[in-house]
Amino acid sequence: MATYDLSHRIETDMTTYPSDPDVSVDPQATHADDGCRVSSVAMGSHTGTHVDAPSHTEAGGSDLDAFDVGTFVFEARVVSLDKDSREPITTADLAEGVSASATDDSVEDDGSASDTDPTDDADCLLLHTGWDTHWNTDAYLDHPYLTPEAAAWCAERDYHIGVDALNVDPTPSANATADEPAGFAVHHVLLGDERLIIENLRGLDAVPTRFRLHAFPLALADADGAPVRAVAVA
């Protein structure tokens, strides 16, 4: 059994969504002065690798503590996408990516076809865009994004969604264009259907196409979202 850490470290001045609180991790007590070491941590509920609850964008939506803790163990499928800066991810992209990933399941390690037809028992699609390579740079804001139609395709198939980018919707930046969807249309589609969203994953290039994802959120009260330690087990 192999494990892979898919989480970004939480550290001072790390990337956040433009209107979210800044992050700081500072010494509060030291060995020299206090005999122990303690840090103070200030951050928003959507810091780093995190999961969105429906209440993030939906008035009256469920908080994270409304979900059984077992919900955060996902049967995950990686969908690899070749997308440029601020390019939409369409329904056709997802359908093609899922089909290609499922086909990989039916190929043995020696490259030969197995006798088992590819099946899709996954409940979470992880969108591998490679945008995690831009982490902590201005370019990270100009990630690819889902269309509302693609989000609806996922919701209809009961998929939760994870992405190695800042946002499933376009993120405001100086490079935004007038024809991009505004606001949180994709969030509304997914969270409005009680589909969870995991953002700011990393390392999806190093994992198999199918694995079990453990992404347990911090136990924040009334949480509209929370950081997770996302770990792939394959």
mmCIF file of the C-alpha atoms, coordinates in Angstrom:
data_MODEL
# 
_entry.id   MODEL 
# 
loop_
_atom_site.group_PDB 
_atom_site.id 
_atom_site.type_symbol 
_atom_site.label_atom_id 
_atom_site.label_alt_id 
_atom_site.label_comp_id 
_atom_site.label_asym_id 
_atom_site.label_entity_id 
_atom_site.label_seq_id 
_atom_site.pdbx_PDB_ins_code 
_atom_site.Cartn_x 
_atom_site.Cartn_y 
_atom_site.Cartn_z 
_atom_site.occupancy 
_atom_site.B_iso_or_equiv 
_atom_site.pdbx_formal_charge 
_atom_site.auth_seq_id 
_atom_site.auth_comp_id 
_atom_site.auth_asym_id 
_atom_site.auth_atom_id 
_atom_site.pdbx_PDB_model_num 
ATOM 1   C CA . MET A 1 1   ? 0.000   0.000  0.000   1.00 0.00 ? 1   MET A CA 1 
ATOM 2   C CA . ALA A 1 2   ? 1.348   3.414  -1.011  1.00 0.00 ? 2   ALA A CA 1 
ATOM 3   C CA . THR A 1 3   ? 0.353   6.779  0.423   1.00 0.00 ? 3   THR A CA 1 
ATOM 4   C CA . TYR A 1 4   ? 0.660   10.209 -1.184  1.00 0.00 ? 4   TYR A CA 1 
ATOM 5   C CA . ASP A 1 5   ? 0.280   13.586 0.522   1.00 0.00 ? 5   ASP A CA 1 
ATOM 6   C CA . LEU A 1 6   ? -1.815  15.825 -1.752  1.00 0.00 ? 6   LEU A CA 1 
ATOM 7   C CA . SER A 1 7   ? -1.894  18.837 0.592   1.00 0.00 ? 7   SER A CA 1 
ATOM 8   C CA . HIS A 1 8   ? -0.167  22.204 0.527   1.00 0.00 ? 8   HIS A CA 1 
ATOM 9   C CA . ARG A 1 9   ? 1.549   23.309 3.739   1.00 0.00 ? 9   ARG A CA 1 
ATOM 10  C CA . ILE A 1 10  ? -0.122  26.063 5.728   1.00 0.00 ? 10  ILE A CA 1 
ATOM 11  C CA . GLU A 1 11  ? 2.392   28.876 6.148   1.00 0.00 ? 11  GLU A CA 1 
ATOM 12  C CA . THR A 1 12  ? 2.606   32.636 6.461   1.00 0.00 ? 12  THR A CA 1 
ATOM 13  C CA . ASP A 1 13  ? 1.729   34.635 3.331   1.00 0.00 ? 13  ASP A CA 1 
ATOM 14  C CA . MET A 1 14  ? 0.645   31.591 1.324   1.00 0.00 ? 14  MET A CA 1 
ATOM 15  C CA . THR A 1 15  ? -1.744  31.908 -1.611  1.00 0.00 ? 15  THR A CA 1 
ATOM 16  C CA . THR A 1 16  ? -5.383  32.603 -0.743  1.00 0.00 ? 16  THR A CA 1 
ATOM 17  C CA . TYR A 1 17  ? -8.486  33.531 -2.698  1.00 0.00 ? 17  TYR A CA 1 
ATOM 18  C CA . PRO A 1 18  ? -8.228  37.320 -3.318  1.00 0.00 ? 18  PRO A CA 1 
ATOM 19  C CA . SER A 1 19  ? -10.839 38.376 -0.729  1.00 0.00 ? 19  SER A CA 1 
ATOM 20  C CA . ASP A 1 20  ? -9.996  35.742 1.910   1.00 0.00 ? 20  ASP A CA 1 
ATOM 21  C CA . PRO A 1 21  ? -8.049  36.456 5.118   1.00 0.00 ? 21  PRO A CA 1 
ATOM 22  C CA . ASP A 1 22  ? -4.272  36.433 4.961   1.00 0.00 ? 22  ASP A CA 1 
ATOM 23  C CA . VAL A 1 23  ? -2.501  33.512 6.608   1.00 0.00 ? 23  VAL A CA 1 
ATOM 24  C CA . SER A 1 24  ? 0.056   33.863 9.381   1.00 0.00 ? 24  SER A CA 1 
ATOM 25  C CA . VAL A 1 25  ? 1.819   31.262 11.511  1.00 0.00 ? 25  VAL A CA 1 
ATOM 26  C CA . ASP A 1 26  ? 3.822   33.010 14.240  1.00 0.00 ? 26  ASP A CA 1 
ATOM 27  C CA . PRO A 1 27  ? 5.706   32.014 17.412  1.00 0.00 ? 27  PRO A CA 1 
ATOM 28  C CA . GLN A 1 28  ? 3.610   32.432 20.557  1.00 0.00 ? 28  GLN A CA 1 
ATOM 29  C CA . ALA A 1 29  ? 5.871   30.646 23.031  1.00 0.00 ? 29  ALA A CA 1 
ATOM 30  C CA . THR A 1 30  ? 9.491   29.487 22.717  1.00 0.00 ? 30  THR A CA 1 
ATOM 31  C CA . HIS A 1 31  ? 11.686  26.924 24.395  1.00 0.00 ? 31  HIS A CA 1 
ATOM 32  C CA . ALA A 1 32  ? 14.080  29.654 25.540  1.00 0.00 ? 32  ALA A CA 1 
ATOM 33  C CA . ASP A 1 33  ? 11.448  31.893 27.135  1.00 0.00 ? 33  ASP A CA 1 
ATOM 34  C CA . ASP A 1 34  ? 8.620   29.521 28.055  1.00 0.00 ? 34  ASP A CA 1 
ATOM 35  C CA . GLY A 1 35  ? 10.006  26.008 28.167  1.00 0.00 ? 35  GLY A CA 1 
ATOM 36  C CA . CYS A 1 36  ? 7.809   24.909 25.303  1.00 0.00 ? 36  CYS A CA 1 
ATOM 37  C CA . ARG A 1 37  ? 6.998   25.891 21.754  1.00 0.00 ? 37  ARG A CA 1 
ATOM 38  C CA . VAL A 1 38  ? 3.532   27.122 20.700  1.00 0.00 ? 38  VAL A CA 1 
ATOM 39  C CA . SER A 1 39  ? 2.487   28.880 17.486  1.00 0.00 ? 39  SER A CA 1 
ATOM 40  C CA . SER A 1 40  ? -0.430  31.193 16.829  1.00 0.00 ? 40  SER A CA 1 
ATOM 41  C CA . VAL A 1 41  ? -2.263  30.540 13.562  1.00 0.00 ? 41  VAL A CA 1 
ATOM 42  C CA . ALA A 1 42  ? -4.546  33.018 11.806  1.00 0.00 ? 42  ALA A CA 1 
ATOM 43  C CA . MET A 1 43  ? -6.357  31.984 8.647   1.00 0.00 ? 43  MET A CA 1 
ATOM 44  C CA . GLY A 1 44  ? -9.708  31.692 6.900   1.00 0.00 ? 44  GLY A CA 1 
ATOM 45  C CA . SER A 1 45  ? -11.812 28.568 6.734   1.00 0.00 ? 45  SER A CA 1 
ATOM 46  C CA . HIS A 1 46  ? -10.867 28.050 3.057   1.00 0.00 ? 46  HIS A CA 1 
ATOM 47  C CA . THR A 1 47  ? -7.112  28.133 3.556   1.00 0.00 ? 47  THR A CA 1 
ATOM 48  C CA . GLY A 1 48  ? -4.807  25.865 1.589   1.00 0.00 ? 48  GLY A CA 1 
ATOM 49  C CA . THR A 1 49  ? -6.043  22.424 0.627   1.00 0.00 ? 49  THR A CA 1 
ATOM 50  C CA . HIS A 1 50  ? -9.614  22.557 1.890   1.00 0.00 ? 50  HIS A CA 1 
ATOM 51  C CA . VAL A 1 51  ? -13.149 21.271 1.442   1.00 0.00 ? 51  VAL A CA 1 
ATOM 52  C CA . ASP A 1 52  ? -16.184 23.484 0.781   1.00 0.00 ? 52  ASP A CA 1 
ATOM 53  C CA . ALA A 1 53  ? -19.462 22.800 2.586   1.00 0.00 ? 53  ALA A CA 1 
ATOM 54  C CA . PRO A 1 54  ? -22.781 23.620 0.886   1.00 0.00 ? 54  PRO A CA 1 
ATOM 55  C CA . SER A 1 55  ? -23.203 26.520 3.342   1.00 0.00 ? 55  SER A CA 1 
ATOM 56  C CA . HIS A 1 56  ? -20.194 28.184 1.698   1.00 0.00 ? 56  HIS A CA 1 
ATOM 57  C CA . THR A 1 57  ? -22.403 29.523 -1.104  1.00 0.00 ? 57  THR A CA 1 
ATOM 58  C CA . GLU A 1 58  ? -25.910 28.226 -0.362  1.00 0.00 ? 58  GLU A CA 1 
ATOM 59  C CA . ALA A 1 59  ? -28.129 30.065 2.121   1.00 0.00 ? 59  ALA A CA 1 
ATOM 60  C CA . GLY A 1 60  ? -29.434 27.352 4.429   1.00 0.00 ? 60  GLY A CA 1 
ATOM 61  C CA . GLY A 1 61  ? -26.933 24.827 3.036   1.00 0.00 ? 61  GLY A CA 1 
ATOM 62  C CA . SER A 1 62  ? -25.374 22.146 5.210   1.00 0.00 ? 62  SER A CA 1 
ATOM 63  C CA . ASP A 1 63  ? -22.253 22.816 7.264   1.00 0.00 ? 63  ASP A CA 1 
ATOM 64  C CA . LEU A 1 64  ? -19.454 20.249 7.257   1.00 0.00 ? 64  LEU A CA 1 
ATOM 65  C CA . ASP A 1 65  ? -20.543 18.742 10.556  1.00 0.00 ? 65  ASP A CA 1 
ATOM 66  C CA . ALA A 1 66  ? -23.824 17.676 8.930   1.00 0.00 ? 66  ALA A CA 1 
ATOM 67  C CA . PHE A 1 67  ? -21.863 15.048 6.969   1.00 0.00 ? 67  PHE A CA 1 
ATOM 68  C CA . ASP A 1 68  ? -20.852 11.736 8.514   1.00 0.00 ? 68  ASP A CA 1 
ATOM 69  C CA . VAL A 1 69  ? -17.087 11.635 8.929   1.00 0.00 ? 69  VAL A CA 1 
ATOM 70  C CA . GLY A 1 70  ? -16.976 8.643  6.583   1.00 0.00 ? 70  GLY A CA 1 
ATOM 71  C CA . THR A 1 71  ? -18.139 10.922 3.774   1.00 0.00 ? 71  THR A CA 1 
ATOM 72  C CA . PHE A 1 72  ? -14.619 12.346 3.647   1.00 0.00 ? 72  PHE A CA 1 
ATOM 73  C CA . VAL A 1 73  ? -13.148 9.022  2.546   1.00 0.00 ? 73  VAL A CA 1 
ATOM 74  C CA . PHE A 1 74  ? -13.687 9.178  -1.193  1.00 0.00 ? 74  PHE A CA 1 
ATOM 75  C CA . GLU A 1 75  ? -13.356 6.637  -3.984  1.00 0.00 ? 75  GLU A CA 1 
ATOM 76  C CA . ALA A 1 76  ? -11.439 8.966  -6.248  1.00 0.00 ? 76  ALA A CA 1 
ATOM 77  C CA . ARG A 1 77  ? -10.732 8.969  -9.966  1.00 0.00 ? 77  ARG A CA 1 
ATOM 78  C CA . VAL A 1 78  ? -8.145  11.287 -11.528 1.00 0.00 ? 78  VAL A CA 1 
ATOM 79  C CA . VAL A 1 79  ? -9.143  12.986 -14.768 1.00 0.00 ? 79  VAL A CA 1 
ATOM 80  C CA . SER A 1 80  ? -6.179  14.525 -16.588 1.00 0.00 ? 80  SER A CA 1 
ATOM 81  C CA . LEU A 1 81  ? -6.930  17.697 -18.528 1.00 0.00 ? 81  LEU A CA 1 
ATOM 82  C CA . ASP A 1 82  ? -4.678  19.641 -20.904 1.00 0.00 ? 82  ASP A CA 1 
ATOM 83  C CA . LYS A 1 83  ? -5.879  23.195 -20.388 1.00 0.00 ? 83  LYS A CA 1 
ATOM 84  C CA . ASP A 1 84  ? -4.347  26.644 -20.740 1.00 0.00 ? 84  ASP A CA 1 
ATOM 85  C CA . SER A 1 85  ? -4.644  29.685 -18.511 1.00 0.00 ? 85  SER A CA 1 
ATOM 86  C CA . ARG A 1 86  ? -8.268  30.648 -17.776 1.00 0.00 ? 86  ARG A CA 1 
ATOM 87  C CA . GLU A 1 87  ? -9.589  28.014 -20.200 1.00 0.00 ? 87  GLU A CA 1 
ATOM 88  C CA . PRO A 1 88  ? -12.954 26.391 -19.435 1.00 0.00 ? 88  PRO A CA 1 
ATOM 89  C CA . ILE A 1 89  ? -13.285 22.680 -18.652 1.00 0.00 ? 89  ILE A CA 1 
ATOM 90  C CA . THR A 1 90  ? -16.338 21.423 -20.524 1.00 0.00 ? 90  THR A CA 1 
ATOM 91  C CA . THR A 1 91  ? -18.681 18.459 -20.221 1.00 0.00 ? 91  THR A CA 1 
ATOM 92  C CA . ALA A 1 92  ? -16.966 16.869 -23.223 1.00 0.00 ? 92  ALA A CA 1 
ATOM 93  C CA . ASP A 1 93  ? -13.572 17.250 -21.527 1.00 0.00 ? 93  ASP A CA 1 
ATOM 94  C CA . LEU A 1 94  ? -14.840 15.427 -18.427 1.00 0.00 ? 94  LEU A CA 1 
ATOM 95  C CA . ALA A 1 95  ? -16.602 12.662 -20.343 1.00 0.00 ? 95  ALA A CA 1 
ATOM 96  C CA . GLU A 1 96  ? -13.497 12.024 -22.415 1.00 0.00 ? 96  GLU A CA 1 
ATOM 97  C CA . GLY A 1 97  ? -11.247 12.168 -19.358 1.00 0.00 ? 97  GLY A CA 1 
ATOM 98  C CA . VAL A 1 98  ? -13.368 9.746  -17.335 1.00 0.00 ? 98  VAL A CA 1 
ATOM 99  C CA . SER A 1 99  ? -13.480 7.332  -20.272 1.00 0.00 ? 99  SER A CA 1 
ATOM 100 C CA . ALA A 1 100 ? -9.696  7.471  -20.702 1.00 0.00 ? 100 ALA A CA 1 
ATOM 101 C CA . SER A 1 101 ? -9.123  7.007  -16.969 1.00 0.00 ? 101 SER A CA 1 
ATOM 102 C CA . ALA A 1 102 ? -11.531 4.070  -16.786 1.00 0.00 ? 102 ALA A CA 1 
ATOM 103 C CA . THR A 1 103 ? -9.795  2.436  -19.735 1.00 0.00 ? 103 THR A CA 1 
ATOM 104 C CA . ASP A 1 104 ? -6.519  2.678  -17.818 1.00 0.00 ? 104 ASP A CA 1 
ATOM 105 C CA . ASP A 1 105 ? -8.151  0.559  -15.088 1.00 0.00 ? 105 ASP A CA 1 
ATOM 106 C CA . SER A 1 106 ? -8.481  -2.369 -17.500 1.00 0.00 ? 106 SER A CA 1 
ATOM 107 C CA . VAL A 1 107 ? -4.788  -2.459 -18.463 1.00 0.00 ? 107 VAL A CA 1 
ATOM 108 C CA . GLU A 1 108 ? -2.384  -4.647 -16.516 1.00 0.00 ? 108 GLU A CA 1 
ATOM 109 C CA . ASP A 1 109 ? 1.051   -3.439 -15.373 1.00 0.00 ? 109 ASP A CA 1 
ATOM 110 C CA . ASP A 1 110 ? 2.662   -5.205 -18.356 1.00 0.00 ? 110 ASP A CA 1 
ATOM 111 C CA . GLY A 1 111 ? 0.490   -3.191 -20.770 1.00 0.00 ? 111 GLY A CA 1 
ATOM 112 C CA . SER A 1 112 ? -1.836  -6.033 -21.689 1.00 0.00 ? 112 SER A CA 1 
ATOM 113 C CA . ALA A 1 113 ? -5.609  -5.810 -21.454 1.00 0.00 ? 113 ALA A CA 1 
ATOM 114 C CA . SER A 1 114 ? -7.257  -7.439 -18.476 1.00 0.00 ? 114 SER A CA 1 
ATOM 115 C CA . ASP A 1 115 ? -10.358 -9.605 -18.647 1.00 0.00 ? 115 ASP A CA 1 
ATOM 116 C CA . THR A 1 116 ? -12.276 -7.118 -16.530 1.00 0.00 ? 116 THR A CA 1 
ATOM 117 C CA . ASP A 1 117 ? -14.244 -4.380 -18.214 1.00 0.00 ? 117 ASP A CA 1 
ATOM 118 C CA . PRO A 1 118 ? -13.555 -0.887 -16.809 1.00 0.00 ? 118 PRO A CA 1 
ATOM 119 C CA . THR A 1 119 ? -16.139 0.136  -14.227 1.00 0.00 ? 119 THR A CA 1 
ATOM 120 C CA . ASP A 1 120 ? -16.621 3.434  -12.472 1.00 0.00 ? 120 ASP A CA 1 
ATOM 121 C CA . ASP A 1 121 ? -17.489 3.087  -8.817  1.00 0.00 ? 121 ASP A CA 1 
ATOM 122 C CA . ALA A 1 122 ? -15.778 6.400  -8.026  1.00 0.00 ? 122 ALA A CA 1 
ATOM 123 C CA . ASP A 1 123 ? -17.701 9.048  -6.111  1.00 0.00 ? 123 ASP A CA 1 
ATOM 124 C CA . CYS A 1 124 ? -15.143 11.842 -6.526  1.00 0.00 ? 124 CYS A CA 1 
ATOM 125 C CA . LEU A 1 125 ? -13.472 13.192 -9.658  1.00 0.00 ? 125 LEU A CA 1 
ATOM 126 C CA . LEU A 1 126 ? -10.073 14.812 -9.128  1.00 0.00 ? 126 LEU A CA 1 
ATOM 127 C CA . LEU A 1 127 ? -9.301  17.239 -11.943 1.00 0.00 ? 127 LEU A CA 1 
ATOM 128 C CA . HIS A 1 128 ? -5.602  17.170 -12.745 1.00 0.00 ? 128 HIS A CA 1 
ATOM 129 C CA . THR A 1 129 ? -4.724  20.421 -14.527 1.00 0.00 ? 129 THR A CA 1 
ATOM 130 C CA . GLY A 1 130 ? -1.125  20.706 -13.326 1.00 0.00 ? 130 GLY A CA 1 
ATOM 131 C CA . TRP A 1 131 ? -1.885  24.164 -11.959 1.00 0.00 ? 131 TRP A CA 1 
ATOM 132 C CA . ASP A 1 132 ? -0.354  23.282 -8.585  1.00 0.00 ? 132 ASP A CA 1 
ATOM 133 C CA . THR A 1 133 ? 3.032   23.988 -10.204 1.00 0.00 ? 133 THR A CA 1 
ATOM 134 C CA . HIS A 1 134 ? 2.082   27.704 -10.074 1.00 0.00 ? 134 HIS A CA 1 
ATOM 135 C CA . TRP A 1 135 ? 1.397   27.641 -6.315  1.00 0.00 ? 135 TRP A CA 1 
ATOM 136 C CA . ASN A 1 136 ? 2.339   30.895 -4.537  1.00 0.00 ? 136 ASN A CA 1 
ATOM 137 C CA . THR A 1 137 ? 2.725   32.794 -7.825  1.00 0.00 ? 137 THR A CA 1 
ATOM 138 C CA . ASP A 1 138 ? 0.437   35.306 -9.547  1.00 0.00 ? 138 ASP A CA 1 
ATOM 139 C CA . ALA A 1 139 ? -0.190  32.739 -12.297 1.00 0.00 ? 139 ALA A CA 1 
ATOM 140 C CA . TYR A 1 140 ? -1.987  30.505 -9.783  1.00 0.00 ? 140 TYR A CA 1 
ATOM 141 C CA . LEU A 1 141 ? -5.023  32.821 -9.989  1.00 0.00 ? 141 LEU A CA 1 
ATOM 142 C CA . ASP A 1 142 ? -5.348  32.227 -13.743 1.00 0.00 ? 142 ASP A CA 1 
ATOM 143 C CA . HIS A 1 143 ? -6.261  28.556 -13.552 1.00 0.00 ? 143 HIS A CA 1 
ATOM 144 C CA . PRO A 1 144 ? -8.652  26.617 -15.799 1.00 0.00 ? 144 PRO A CA 1 
ATOM 145 C CA . TYR A 1 145 ? -12.206 26.381 -14.459 1.00 0.00 ? 145 TYR A CA 1 
ATOM 146 C CA . LEU A 1 146 ? -15.342 24.275 -14.826 1.00 0.00 ? 146 LEU A CA 1 
ATOM 147 C CA . THR A 1 147 ? -18.334 25.426 -16.820 1.00 0.00 ? 147 THR A CA 1 
ATOM 148 C CA . PRO A 1 148 ? -21.728 25.288 -15.049 1.00 0.00 ? 148 PRO A CA 1 
ATOM 149 C CA . GLU A 1 149 ? -22.807 22.643 -17.583 1.00 0.00 ? 149 GLU A CA 1 
ATOM 150 C CA . ALA A 1 150 ? -19.798 20.482 -16.678 1.00 0.00 ? 150 ALA A CA 1 
ATOM 151 C CA . ALA A 1 151 ? -20.631 20.920 -13.000 1.00 0.00 ? 151 ALA A CA 1 
ATOM 152 C CA . ALA A 1 152 ? -24.207 19.788 -13.677 1.00 0.00 ? 152 ALA A CA 1 
ATOM 153 C CA . TRP A 1 153 ? -22.854 16.715 -15.503 1.00 0.00 ? 153 TRP A CA 1 
ATOM 154 C CA . CYS A 1 154 ? -20.881 15.858 -12.351 1.00 0.00 ? 154 CYS A CA 1 
ATOM 155 C CA . ALA A 1 155 ? -23.814 16.468 -10.016 1.00 0.00 ? 155 ALA A CA 1 
ATOM 156 C CA . GLU A 1 156 ? -26.093 14.274 -12.120 1.00 0.00 ? 156 GLU A CA 1 
ATOM 157 C CA . ARG A 1 157 ? -23.581 11.440 -11.673 1.00 0.00 ? 157 ARG A CA 1 
ATOM 158 C CA . ASP A 1 158 ? -23.214 12.038 -7.922  1.00 0.00 ? 158 ASP A CA 1 
ATOM 159 C CA . TYR A 1 159 ? -19.564 13.048 -8.174  1.00 0.00 ? 159 TYR A CA 1 
ATOM 160 C CA . HIS A 1 160 ? -17.861 15.167 -5.569  1.00 0.00 ? 160 HIS A CA 1 
ATOM 161 C CA . ILE A 1 161 ? -15.115 17.273 -7.172  1.00 0.00 ? 161 ILE A CA 1 
ATOM 162 C CA . GLY A 1 162 ? -11.483 17.979 -6.317  1.00 0.00 ? 162 GLY A CA 1 
ATOM 163 C CA . VAL A 1 163 ? -9.108  20.219 -8.252  1.00 0.00 ? 163 VAL A CA 1 
ATOM 164 C CA . ASP A 1 164 ? -5.401  21.091 -8.129  1.00 0.00 ? 164 ASP A CA 1 
ATOM 165 C CA . ALA A 1 165 ? -6.236  24.780 -8.497  1.00 0.00 ? 165 ALA A CA 1 
ATOM 166 C CA . LEU A 1 166 ? -7.543  27.644 -6.394  1.00 0.00 ? 166 LEU A CA 1 
ATOM 167 C CA . ASN A 1 167 ? -11.146 27.499 -7.510  1.00 0.00 ? 167 ASN A CA 1 
ATOM 168 C CA . VAL A 1 168 ? -13.634 25.516 -9.607  1.00 0.00 ? 168 VAL A CA 1 
ATOM 169 C CA . ASP A 1 169 ? -15.024 28.856 -10.837 1.00 0.00 ? 169 ASP A CA 1 
ATOM 170 C CA . PRO A 1 170 ? -12.885 31.566 -12.464 1.00 0.00 ? 170 PRO A CA 1 
ATOM 171 C CA . THR A 1 171 ? -10.869 33.561 -9.927  1.00 0.00 ? 171 THR A CA 1 
ATOM 172 C CA . PRO A 1 172 ? -10.817 37.350 -10.315 1.00 0.00 ? 172 PRO A CA 1 
ATOM 173 C CA . SER A 1 173 ? -7.479  38.628 -11.590 1.00 0.00 ? 173 SER A CA 1 
ATOM 174 C CA . ALA A 1 174 ? -6.086  41.273 -13.907 1.00 0.00 ? 174 ALA A CA 1 
ATOM 175 C CA . ASN A 1 175 ? -6.244  38.695 -16.707 1.00 0.00 ? 175 ASN A CA 1 
ATOM 176 C CA . ALA A 1 176 ? -9.961  37.939 -16.413 1.00 0.00 ? 176 ALA A CA 1 
ATOM 177 C CA . THR A 1 177 ? -11.964 38.393 -19.611 1.00 0.00 ? 177 THR A CA 1 
ATOM 178 C CA . ALA A 1 178 ? -15.469 39.733 -20.160 1.00 0.00 ? 178 ALA A CA 1 
ATOM 179 C CA . ASP A 1 179 ? -16.807 36.413 -21.481 1.00 0.00 ? 179 ASP A CA 1 
ATOM 180 C CA . GLU A 1 180 ? -15.979 34.446 -18.329 1.00 0.00 ? 180 GLU A CA 1 
ATOM 181 C CA . PRO A 1 181 ? -18.785 33.466 -15.925 1.00 0.00 ? 181 PRO A CA 1 
ATOM 182 C CA . ALA A 1 182 ? -18.918 35.775 -12.923 1.00 0.00 ? 182 ALA A CA 1 
ATOM 183 C CA . GLY A 1 183 ? -19.413 34.772 -9.317  1.00 0.00 ? 183 GLY A CA 1 
ATOM 184 C CA . PHE A 1 184 ? -19.810 31.222 -8.061  1.00 0.00 ? 184 PHE A CA 1 
ATOM 185 C CA . ALA A 1 185 ? -22.010 29.519 -10.659 1.00 0.00 ? 185 ALA A CA 1 
ATOM 186 C CA . VAL A 1 186 ? -20.168 26.173 -10.445 1.00 0.00 ? 186 VAL A CA 1 
ATOM 187 C CA . HIS A 1 187 ? -20.161 26.277 -6.655  1.00 0.00 ? 187 HIS A CA 1 
ATOM 188 C CA . HIS A 1 188 ? -23.928 26.814 -6.725  1.00 0.00 ? 188 HIS A CA 1 
ATOM 189 C CA . VAL A 1 189 ? -24.474 23.816 -9.002  1.00 0.00 ? 189 VAL A CA 1 
ATOM 190 C CA . LEU A 1 190 ? -22.297 21.431 -6.998  1.00 0.00 ? 190 LEU A CA 1 
ATOM 191 C CA . LEU A 1 191 ? -22.888 22.635 -3.445  1.00 0.00 ? 191 LEU A CA 1 
ATOM 192 C CA . GLY A 1 192 ? -26.579 23.160 -4.175  1.00 0.00 ? 192 GLY A CA 1 
ATOM 193 C CA . ASP A 1 193 ? -26.726 19.420 -4.904  1.00 0.00 ? 193 ASP A CA 1 
ATOM 194 C CA . GLU A 1 194 ? -24.803 18.534 -1.700  1.00 0.00 ? 194 GLU A CA 1 
ATOM 195 C CA . ARG A 1 195 ? -21.694 17.669 -3.751  1.00 0.00 ? 195 ARG A CA 1 
ATOM 196 C CA . LEU A 1 196 ? -18.504 18.582 -1.859  1.00 0.00 ? 196 LEU A CA 1 
ATOM 197 C CA . ILE A 1 197 ? -15.641 20.548 -3.456  1.00 0.00 ? 197 ILE A CA 1 
ATOM 198 C CA . ILE A 1 198 ? -11.965 20.069 -2.563  1.00 0.00 ? 198 ILE A CA 1 
ATOM 199 C CA . GLU A 1 199 ? -9.661  22.826 -3.796  1.00 0.00 ? 199 GLU A CA 1 
ATOM 200 C CA . ASN A 1 200 ? -5.882  23.413 -3.811  1.00 0.00 ? 200 ASN A CA 1 
ATOM 201 C CA . LEU A 1 201 ? -4.828  19.796 -4.160  1.00 0.00 ? 201 LEU A CA 1 
ATOM 202 C CA . ARG A 1 202 ? -1.310  19.067 -5.339  1.00 0.00 ? 202 ARG A CA 1 
ATOM 203 C CA . GLY A 1 203 ? 0.660   16.163 -6.761  1.00 0.00 ? 203 GLY A CA 1 
ATOM 204 C CA . LEU A 1 204 ? -2.023  14.549 -8.896  1.00 0.00 ? 204 LEU A CA 1 
ATOM 205 C CA . ASP A 1 205 ? 0.642   13.742 -11.475 1.00 0.00 ? 205 ASP A CA 1 
ATOM 206 C CA . ALA A 1 206 ? 2.207   11.209 -9.085  1.00 0.00 ? 206 ALA A CA 1 
ATOM 207 C CA . VAL A 1 207 ? -0.830  9.120  -8.127  1.00 0.00 ? 207 VAL A CA 1 
ATOM 208 C CA . PRO A 1 208 ? -2.663  6.251  -9.858  1.00 0.00 ? 208 PRO A CA 1 
ATOM 209 C CA . THR A 1 209 ? -5.867  7.011  -11.738 1.00 0.00 ? 209 THR A CA 1 
ATOM 210 C CA . ARG A 1 210 ? -7.937  5.276  -9.020  1.00 0.00 ? 210 ARG A CA 1 
ATOM 211 C CA . PHE A 1 211 ? -7.385  5.317  -5.269  1.00 0.00 ? 211 PHE A CA 1 
ATOM 212 C CA . ARG A 1 212 ? -9.028  6.044  -1.950  1.00 0.00 ? 212 ARG A CA 1 
ATOM 213 C CA . LEU A 1 213 ? -8.742  9.683  -0.891  1.00 0.00 ? 213 LEU A CA 1 
ATOM 214 C CA . HIS A 1 214 ? -8.811  10.586 2.807   1.00 0.00 ? 214 HIS A CA 1 
ATOM 215 C CA . ALA A 1 215 ? -9.627  14.303 3.196   1.00 0.00 ? 215 ALA A CA 1 
ATOM 216 C CA . PHE A 1 216 ? -10.807 14.864 6.760   1.00 0.00 ? 216 PHE A CA 1 
ATOM 217 C CA . PRO A 1 217 ? -11.621 18.508 7.560   1.00 0.00 ? 217 PRO A CA 1 
ATOM 218 C CA . LEU A 1 218 ? -10.668 20.260 10.776  1.00 0.00 ? 218 LEU A CA 1 
ATOM 219 C CA . ALA A 1 219 ? -13.525 19.940 13.257  1.00 0.00 ? 219 ALA A CA 1 
ATOM 220 C CA . LEU A 1 220 ? -14.544 23.604 13.108  1.00 0.00 ? 220 LEU A CA 1 
ATOM 221 C CA . ALA A 1 221 ? -17.947 24.478 14.536  1.00 0.00 ? 221 ALA A CA 1 
ATOM 222 C CA . ASP A 1 222 ? -20.552 25.543 11.967  1.00 0.00 ? 222 ASP A CA 1 
ATOM 223 C CA . ALA A 1 223 ? -17.949 25.171 9.229   1.00 0.00 ? 223 ALA A CA 1 
ATOM 224 C CA . ASP A 1 224 ? -18.653 26.530 5.741   1.00 0.00 ? 224 ASP A CA 1 
ATOM 225 C CA . GLY A 1 225 ? -15.337 24.930 4.832   1.00 0.00 ? 225 GLY A CA 1 
ATOM 226 C CA . ALA A 1 226 ? -12.135 23.763 6.477   1.00 0.00 ? 226 ALA A CA 1 
ATOM 227 C CA . PRO A 1 227 ? -8.543  22.832 5.676   1.00 0.00 ? 227 PRO A CA 1 
ATOM 228 C CA . VAL A 1 228 ? -7.945  19.120 5.089   1.00 0.00 ? 228 VAL A CA 1 
ATOM 229 C CA . ARG A 1 229 ? -4.945  16.822 5.078   1.00 0.00 ? 229 ARG A CA 1 
ATOM 230 C CA . ALA A 1 230 ? -5.595  15.119 1.761   1.00 0.00 ? 230 ALA A CA 1 
ATOM 231 C CA . VAL A 1 231 ? -3.913  11.715 1.533   1.00 0.00 ? 231 VAL A CA 1 
ATOM 232 C CA . ALA A 1 232 ? -4.208  9.226  -1.318  1.00 0.00 ? 232 ALA A CA 1 
ATOM 233 C CA . VAL A 1 233 ? -4.041  5.535  -0.408  1.00 0.00 ? 233 VAL A CA 1 
ATOM 234 C CA . ALA A 1 234 ? -3.447  3.148  -3.306  1.00 0.00 ? 234 ALA A CA 1 
# 
